[in-house]
Structure formats: C-alpha cells, structure tokens
Amino acid sequence: MSVSEDREVTPAVQPAAPLPGIADPGPLGLAAFALTTFLLSAANAHWTNGNSAGTAFLGYALAYGGLVQLLAGMWEFRRGNVFASTAFSSYGAFWIGLFVWIRVTGTASTGHDLGWILMAFAIFNLYMLLMATQVNLAVFGVFLFLQLTEIFLAIGNFSSSAGLSQVGGYLGLVTALVAWYTSAAGLSAGIGGKIQLPVGKPLIS
C-alpha cells in the first residue's frame, strides 16, 4: 500500500503468483500403457485360451490405457515435454479408439481393418522410436519392442496368421514389462529415495 500527500490510499500492484508445478506424469502414463498392453498381449499370446473370454483388456483400454494415458499426455504438455506428450496422447487415443471400434461398432478385434490400424500406428511409432534414441535406453526399449509388436500383429492380421499374431502377443508382453520397468524407474526418480532404477543414457546425444 502507498499513501499520497492528500492521504489517498492506493493498492500496490502485486506480481501474479507463479503456477504450482506438477509431478512427473510419465510413470503414470507408462503404467497405464503397460497394464493395458499386457492384458491385450496375454490374449494375443493365447495365454487366456480356455480360461478367459479374452476381452479383459477392453474396460481398461477405455479407462486406464485410454483416459488416464491421455491425461498424462495433457500434463506432459503442461510441463513442456513434447516427446512424452505426443506419445501418451497418441497411444491414449489409440486405446480409446480401439475400445470404441470394438464395443460401439461391434467389429471383431481381428482382420484387415485391425491390420490397417496397426500399420498406421507402426508408421507413427517408427519416428517416435527414432526420437527415443535421444531420451534414454529404457524409453528406447519400450518403443523398440512396441515397433516389433505392431509389425507382427499387423502382418498377422493381414495374412490371417494366428502364429504371427501369437508372436506379436509375446512381443507385446515384453513391451509391457519394459514399460512397467521404465515407469518404476521414473517413480523412483520422482520419490528421490535410496532405491533408484537405471534407465541408461541416450543412444544419441
């Protein structure tokens, strides 16, 4: 406050308070991606044959792999992380789209249509894989195994090859495990405690 000679009181201008920072959404986005990928890949690898309908992933494709991962992507935009925001938002939309495509349209989750979807995401994933070489080894591993997963599943669906799709399922399980590890590493870094998981250096720096 300031007081002029005629005793008029005027408020001093206060600078705007800085916006509070947000926690790293990366571990959450990776965990959402990993769990949903694991459930779908278990079905593709035929682990669920005879003991499940193979549709356990659908609800989680919408809620966890879809909405939660999309939110993680939006929070990454807020933090200025263009790579993570693009990855999480795109794959969050992938899972939401897959849920809508299967549940709302009643389309089977196999065949040439799915092959085209997987091929399109394999193209997207290819340049994300190249950019991941500048992040760290763990993130590169996620996109590398995801690239292989999408390629095998795409070819399997185009050729109606259960064998190739099953290989894609096993590669998807590996992808999920690597994503879970990368999520745990990000979580340990965020906590800042004694338990720290290495992620490796960027392949290109």
C-alpha positions in Angstrom: 0.0 0.0 0.0 1.1 3.6 -0.6 -0.1 6.9 0.8 -0.1 10.1 -1.3 0.1 13.6 0.1 -3.7 14.0 0.1 -3.9 10.8 2.1 -5.5 8.8 -0.7 -4.7 5.1 -0.2 -3.9 3.1 -3.4 -3.1 -0.6 -3.5 0.4 -1.6 -4.7 0.5 -3.8 -7.7 1.4 -7.4 -6.7 3.0 -9.7 -9.2 1.0 -12.8 -10.1 1.8 -15.8 -8.1 3.6 -18.5 -10.1 1.6 -21.5 -11.0 2.4 -24.5 -8.9 4.5 -27.2 -10.6 3.0 -30.7 -11.2 4.5 -34.1 -10.6 6.0 -36.0 -13.4 3.1 -37.8 -15.2 5.5 -40.1 -17.1 5.4 -43.0 -14.6 1.6 -42.9 -14.6 1.3 -42.8 -18.4 3.8 -45.7 -18.8 2.0 -47.8 -16.1 -1.4 -47.3 -17.9 0.2 -48.2 -21.2 1.9 -51.3 -19.7 -1.1 -52.8 -18.0 -3.4 -52.5 -20.9 -0.8 -53.8 -23.3 -0.2 -56.7 -21.0 -3.9 -57.7 -20.9 -4.3 -57.5 -24.7 -1.0 -59.2 -25.4 -1.9 -62.1 -23.0 -4.9 -62.7 -25.2 -2.8 -62.4 -28.4 -0.3 -64.8 -27.0 -3.1 -67.3 -26.3 -2.5 -67.2 -22.5 -6.2 -66.6 -21.9 -7.4 -69.5 -24.1 -9.7 -71.7 -22.1 -9.7 -69.6 -19.0 -11.0 -66.2 -20.2 -13.1 -64.6 -22.9 -10.0 -62.6 -24.0 -11.8 -59.3 -23.6 -10.5 -58.3 -20.1 -8.5 -55.5 -21.7 -11.5 -53.6 -23.1 -12.6 -51.8 -20.0 -9.0 -50.9 -19.2 -8.4 -49.8 -22.8 -11.0 -47.1 -22.2 -10.3 -46.1 -18.5 -6.6 -46.8 -17.9 -4.8 -47.1 -21.2 -7.1 -44.6 -22.8 -8.3 -41.8 -20.5 -5.5 -42.0 -17.9 -2.8 -42.1 -20.5 -4.4 -39.2 -22.4 -4.5 -37.2 -19.2 -0.8 -38.0 -18.7 -0.2 -36.7 -22.2 -2.0 -33.4 -21.4 0.0 -33.0 -18.2 3.2 -33.5 -20.2 2.1 -30.7 -22.5 1.8 -28.5 -19.3 5.4 -29.5 -18.4 6.7 -28.7 -21.9 7.7 -32.3 -22.7 6.9 -32.6 -26.4 8.0 -36.2 -26.8 6.1 -37.6 -23.8 3.0 -35.5 -24.6 2.9 -36.8 -28.1 3.5 -40.4 -27.1 1.0 -40.6 -24.3 -1.7 -38.6 -26.0 -1.4 -40.6 -29.2 -1.5 -44.0 -27.5 -4.2 -42.9 -25.1 -6.3 -42.1 -28.1 -5.3 -45.5 -29.7 -6.8 -47.4 -26.7 -9.9 -45.3 -26.7 -10.3 -45.7 -30.4 -9.8 -49.5 -30.1 -12.5 -49.7 -27.4 -15.0 -47.7 -29.5 -14.2 -49.6 -32.6 -14.8 -53.0 -30.9 -17.6 -52.2 -28.5 -19.6 -49.5 -30.2 -19.4 -50.8 -33.8 -19.4 -54.5 -32.7 -16.5 -55.2 -35.0 -14.3 -58.2 -34.4 -10.9 -57.4 -32.9 -9.0 -59.1 -35.8 -8.8 -58.9 -39.6 -7.7 -56.5 -42.2 -9.2 -53.4 -40.5 -7.1 -54.0 -37.4 -4.2 -54.7 -39.7 -4.5 -51.2 -41.2 -4.8 -49.6 -37.8 -1.7 -51.4 -36.5 0.2 -50.5 -39.7 -0.7 -46.8 -39.3 0.5 -46.8 -35.7 3.7 -48.7 -36.7 4.5 -45.8 -39.0 3.8 -43.3 -36.2 5.8 -45.4 -33.8 8.8 -45.6 -36.2 9.6 -41.9 -35.9 8.9 -42.0 -32.2 11.4 -44.8 -32.0 14.0 -42.7 -33.8 13.3 -39.7 -31.5 13.5 -42.1 -28.4 17.2 -42.6 -29.2 17.7 -39.1 -27.7 15.8 -39.8 -24.5 17.2 -42.8 -22.7 17.8 -46.5 -23.2 14.7 -47.6 -21.3 12.3 -45.5 -23.3 14.0 -46.6 -26.5 13.4 -50.2 -25.4 9.7 -49.6 -25.0 9.4 -48.2 -28.5 11.6 -50.8 -30.0 9.6 -53.8 -28.7 6.4 -51.9 -29.4 7.5 -51.4 -33.0 8.1 -55.2 -33.4 4.8 -55.9 -31.7 2.8 -53.7 -34.1 4.6 -55.1 -37.2 4.0 -58.7 -36.3 0.4 -58.1 -35.3 -0.2 -56.1 -38.5 1.2 -58.8 -40.7 -0.6 -61.5 -38.7 -4.0 -59.7 -39.2 -3.4 -59.1 -42.9 -2.4 -62.7 -43.5 -4.9 -64.2 -41.0 -1.9 -66.0 -39.4 -2.6 -67.0 -35.9 1.1 -67.9 -35.5 2.4 -64.4 -36.4 -0.3 -62.8 -34.2 0.8 -65.0 -31.3 4.4 -63.9 -31.8 3.1 -60.3 -31.7 1.4 -61.2 -28.4 4.6 -62.4 -26.8 6.5 -59.3 -28.1 3.6 -57.2 -26.6 4.2 -58.9 -23.2 7.9 -57.9 -23.4 6.8 -54.4 -24.3 4.6 -54.2 -21.2 7.4 -55.5 -18.9 9.8 -52.9 -20.3 7.2 -50.1 -19.9 6.5 -51.2 -16.4 10.2 -51.1 -15.6 10.5 -47.6 -17.1 7.5 -46.5 -15.1 9.1 -47.8 -11.9 12.3 -46.1 -12.7 10.5 -42.8 -13.2 8.7 -43.3 -10.0 11.9 -44.0 -8.1 13.4 -40.8 -9.5 10.4 -38.8 -8.5 10.5 -40.1 -5.0 14.2 -39.3 -4.8 14.9 -42.1 -2.2 17.6 -44.6 -1.9 16.1 -47.0 -4.4 17.0 -45.7 -7.9 16.5 -47.8 -11.1 18.8 -47.0 -14.0 17.3 -46.1 -17.4 20.6 -45.8 -19.4 22.0 -43.0 -21.4 20.5 -41.7 -24.7 21.8 -43.6 -27.7 22.3 -40.3 -29.5 23.3 -37.2 -27.6 
